[in-house]
Amino acid sequence: MQLTNRSKVASVKTLNWVEQIYLPAIIKGMIITFSHIFRKKATVKYPEQKRPIAGVYRGLHVLKRDEQGRENCTACGLCAVACPAEAITMEAAERQKGEENLYREEKYAAMYEINMLRCIFCGLCEEACPKDAIYLTDRILPSNYARNKFIYGKDLLVEGTAPDQRVDVTGRKKNYEMNV
Amino acid sequence: MIDWWLILDKVILVVVIFVVSLAIAAYSTYGERKIAAVIQDRIGPDRAGPWGIFQPLADGGKFFFKEDITPNAADKFLFILGPSLFITTALMTSAIIPWGKSFFFGEHEFSLQVADLNVGILYLLAVVSIGGYGIMIGGWASNNKFALLGALRASSQMISYEVPMGMAIISIILMSNSLNLREIVDMQQGFHWNVFYQPLGFLIFLICAFAECNRAPFDLPESESELVGGYHTEYSSMKLGFFLFAEYINMFISSTIIACLFFGGYHFPGIDSLGLSPNWAAIVSICVLFAKIFFFIFFFMWVRWTLPRFRYDQLMRLGWKVLIPLSIFNVLATGAWLTFVK
């Protein structure tokens, strides 16, 4: 019974003498390769030219601050629990008097590390985060020579306070609003 | 009495030809990579200088600074002799090629041919065959199974394809009544290019030229994917550079020979009707020859990035069962035509 129109009848076809010379086929092939010379090139000249990345791209993490420049993270540890690769580790500390401009809530992460070699960039940490603190971004993890350089601490993860140092995560946020 | 002018002429010409051959070989590597790239919808080397034109210099410099390894089990003398022989013979073949019409400085004639041998073609075949020894010695002296296999393939391939190549040349010689390359070229003045009289001979010669240069689809001696580089597996640094370089010189010389034997060499239809002075005519003739050469170098690369490699039995069958009978037929047909028709 014929199910689709795509099926092809296999045959053991012997070549006739013109085909056995192979020259017509070779000329045909050479015309094809010659036509490729004028095609549009597929190359992206990487450092100068970057491939457009989707808004929902899951790249390097960022620890967000709120509008007043205070760290969102309260070191609840939900991201570390959610992480299937067990890449996240943190140490909590209590906010002292006078640090209200640094941390949004009474508890904060004194140490927060992500092992980028373990991380699988699944995005479960941002899904788990109740405080809007951790997001994946469209930045790409740079290469390095030493394994211990891939353990990213707060110095690399927390975004800066200056307006131009803020990391845009609207693409990821929109992703969540759509899914929720 | 020694003709000092002649010696000076020849020394200048030899130096110029060596430099030009080496420069063209160097830039063939660049051309090869660019052509490979555009055929595969890529851009190719573009980092070293504008459009990457300094890439060959960077590659050459890299070869010099690489560690030069000689394997312990290798035959030291032959290991060095192999690449030297290969590149020497590659450069030697350019001696008999007429690069253009003569220049005239007053009464003095400056011929653009190093040696006007009356058995030029025999010299060519002889020197090309010696080139095979370079590969064989290199592959054997490495004391490496892959290298030996590559060398074995190279030698049998070269022997197999020299026969039809010689036969194709014989049909040309029958038509020109001369073994002298300049006479063969001058015979094709106007538009009497040999390719129109000897299309079959041209096809056979072209296929054999690919095989002799170890170019794809006949690059079995190298075959990166099967033999880890073939005969030059154990070579490194500038010795490897010599092998690769010599191959590009061979390609340049074969393109020149094809242009000379079948495409009228430095002649171009209508070149005489321009009414140029002899020196200008010489310059134009050189440009015409080089245009033809560059087309064939491009053709070599074009074929390489189109066709896959032959299997070894296919290579041997093509050589012995197809090309040799065809070339014998071609010689007989040419002889019959010259005897009974003309």
Interface residues (C-beta under 8 A of the other chain):
Chain A: I26 G29 M30 I32 T33 F34 H36 I37 R39 K40 K41 A42 T43 K45
Chain B: I35 V38 I39 Q40 D41 R42 I43 D46 W302 V303 W305 T306 L307
